[in-house]
């Protein structure tokens, strides 16, 4: 098969190779997917760079955890009727060596979720890490029907899906963007949008949530801790999946007296059943048109280094995808 891989960590152009590798064979409980589209996440490029001192988990790595394609072979114990089924894949390179930047990937049966025929491969390849992370931020602490949910960074991959999932599940959503110029990019049917460069974003948020917000989906805890404290309802949850400062300060005593829960979320290690439920809900929401994903630039597999550099540079608006040759 044609694939990309790296044997050492480092800059994309220096360590990523493209060439032929043996076709993988599914083992017991596994399926093989012929990949059409591979999603590129910041987590994929961080692993390749050795972010935070991480080392090579395997002697050789085919990157990327997310993708979409068609099951073409199954291992023992898997229903043979799955062959030919369109699927989206998550976790392909989570604690596993060979991900979706290849013509074939092998994953446990449940990590290949059925992709309804009316949904695109591009959408399917965009649901994995951002979608499952978004689902966990919204639902880890129970249903949100009738709740007020604040989503920071709503134009990002996780934030956009979190807002849509919360809206789909019956929440009133307030969402932030960095700049006033970005407000027009937020769907008013999904969320009330607030720009953080306004004079008093806390007051703007409170105008939609006078008693405070019940859940806060946080992409930059180091930047927003004081704002979150100012708008959190009693017993609120701050679900943080990212921060800009490794040692992040929080207003401890005000949050404590407000009985706020701080939940930190690392997607590779979510409970297995939480990932399965997320996959079911993401598919269901997408199937009824409740989820859309903005697709940014697409690259052929041969240009994977450029795709990684694009993500490392910030990615711009929209999902970065690789097209896998068939």
Secondary structure, 3 states (H helix, E strand, C coil): CEEEEECCCCCHHHHCEEEECCCCCCCCCEEEEEEEEEEECHHHHHHHHCHHHCCCCCCCEECCCEEEEEEEEECCCCCHHHCCCEEEECCCCCCCCECCCECEEEEEHHHEEECCCCCCHHHHCCCHHHHHHHHHHHHCCCCCCCCEEEECCCCCHHHHHHHHHHHHCCCEEEEEECCHHHHHHCCCCCCEEEECCCCCHHHHHHHHCCCCEEEEEECCHHHHHHHHHHHEEEEEEEEECCCCCCCCCCCHHHHHHCCCEEEECCHHHCCHHHHHHHHHHHHHHHHCCCCCCCEEEEEEHHHHHHHHHHHHCCCCCCEEEEECCC
